[in-house]
Amino acid sequence: MSETRSKIASFCLKTEANGNRTALKVEIFPAVEWEDGDAGFYRLRKAGKWDDLSDDYPYRSAEAVGRYVADAVARHLEETTDVQPPRRTVHMQESCFAPYGPRDELLGLQEHCHARVVSEDTIIGADGRQYVAVSAYELGGTRLMAIDDLRFYDRAPEEWRDGNGI
């Protein structure tokens, strides 16, 4: 038997990642449609099933509904995609320029020193950026640095490129 109460909104997210088609549907109903519901609160149905906070009071505020929908969409996208962020290939002993010292906020400049990549592989940090170990005297030895903070010389005459490939 289908739901007879009137929903006030619904969200449907369809993905076609990795050759799989998936859909996430969230419907929002006003709490006043139930005997114990209050104005300004809502009840949610996800994929055809009620998603209640608790058995005692299954309703959410408007702010909680917004967080719920955002979290549900984020979880759905994470489950359906396995896309890695683009990574720049670096090589052991590759030459680069690394920032060091205080940044001059007035001029917007940062001093750079000549450095070398000393790791064979890179890692993705918790912030989503790609890191590599570089070594230079001015850095005080070896330091883990974000690749997009480094500048690489790509062997074309006078062609500099940031670490992110731009």
C-alpha positions, 0 to 999 in steps of 0.5 A: 500500500502506498503512502497517502500523506502528501510529501512536501519535497523529494530529492533523487540522485541518480549516478552512472558510475563504473557502469552501474546505475544507482539512485538515491531518493529521499522524500520529506513529509511535514510532521503535522501529518501525524498525530504526535508531530509538531509544525516546523518538523519533518519525517524522512523516507529514504528509498521507500523506508522511513528513516526515523531518528528514534521510535519516540520522536521520529521527526527532524528540524529543517536544519537537521533535514538539510544535514541529513540530505547532504550527508546521504548524498555524500555517502551515496557518491562515495559508495558509487565512485572510486575516482582518485584525484589527479596526481603529478608524477615525480621522479627521484632526484628531480629538481624543483624549487621549494618555498621557505622562509616567511612570506612577504604579505605586502609584496605577495612573494615567497622565497624559493630554494633549489631542492630535489625530490628524495622519495620514489612515491608520493602520498595523499594527505588528509587534506587531499593534497599530494605530498612528496619528500624533498631535500634542501639545505635551506629547508633544514634537510628533508621535508614532506611538502605538498606538490602544488607548493613546489615549482618544477622545471619541465625541461622546455626553455623557460617553461615553469609549471606549478606542481599541480600541472598548470 
